[in-house]
């Protein structure tokens, strides 16, 4: 078979998965998709439309804006400029907020996450993972601890709310688990601190990385955090009673942001790839374990118990055969979300697939992550990749490299601990 042909078998790269990744992915075509009441509109949906959103995906069963600036005006690469040079606001209401509250909240949360809850102080947040009994990653949310007995899981793209209610139903923990009417926006970019000070006051400057502050915006109750999906300087504003107050908060941010060249954009996937940030459902999922994706530092075996502990210990002892690697690639600049898993070749054989890929202005070439056999993840390994025909008709060069491609301002625990992400 010619290496330039698309793969027709769905399971040529199994990676020890129970259900192999289907390398004949759905593609980006003109078929009409039914969107009915089954897909929710967030409180910010109409505001995103007013801001020019023209393309959406479905995330946590909610419309999720993925493009604002038209392609003929620069598209996603132009949105990247606003993120890295000015300040941007993102509608991320899809990060559904699951509240765990009650006298046993800390014990309950400690059971379902792999990190130690004792190391998460009130009024702080942490990036965490939840694993199932096989060691697979169910979700990688930001966990907000508002007080000793109240936590919010700010979810990535899987319905952990139902899972947590199931755990609570068959255990004796004194907790309530429910989704709450709180929706966040992200304020990301180098001018974000100036905008936040204008919206609130100088006390915003005292919020540490992954710190929380309870305050109000024009009388609207909010929680602020210094977090984000970009590794640029950034914050999230979590609005209480968002269904009622969405317009007031959104418009207040727009008005205050005019002098800082604020632009409403989609979550910056180009920048998050540069920063070594993973996307659940794309780079990792329920069949990916922490040792395959640079998240081993999240697993605290000193804890007495947590869901997945025995399986993760077994994986740690036996080792893995496949893992994610950072790669640089040739070809024309990838300026749109990949519709297919680009196939990775070594010695004319398909050995893996690209999970995320985009053109990086910081690197001056296409970059991404690829799931590969461990022996091919050594830095400097030479590979080839088959991109979409619009970016290259033939195989392009690729090379495994360390991530993050562009180091963030605040390195975080994982990068400080590991020295690299992948």
Beta strands, then each sheet from edge to edge (+ up, - down):
strand 1: 55-59
strand 2: 62-67
strand 3: 87-91
strand 4: 97-101
strand 5: 124-127
strand 6: 130-131
strand 7: 137-139
strand 8: 142-147
strand 9: 150-154
strand 10: 176-179
strand 11: 182-188
strand 12: 212-217
strand 13: 220-225
strand 14: 234-240
strand 15: 262-264
strand 16: 322-329
strand 17: 343-346
strand 18: 349-360
strand 19: 365-373
strand 20: 382-386
strand 21: 396-401
sheet 1: 1+ 2-
sheet 2: 12+ 13- 14+ 11- 3+ 15+
sheet 3: 5+ 8- 9+ 4- 10+
sheet 4: 6+ 7-
sheet 5: 16+ 19- 18+ 17- 20+ 21- 16+
end
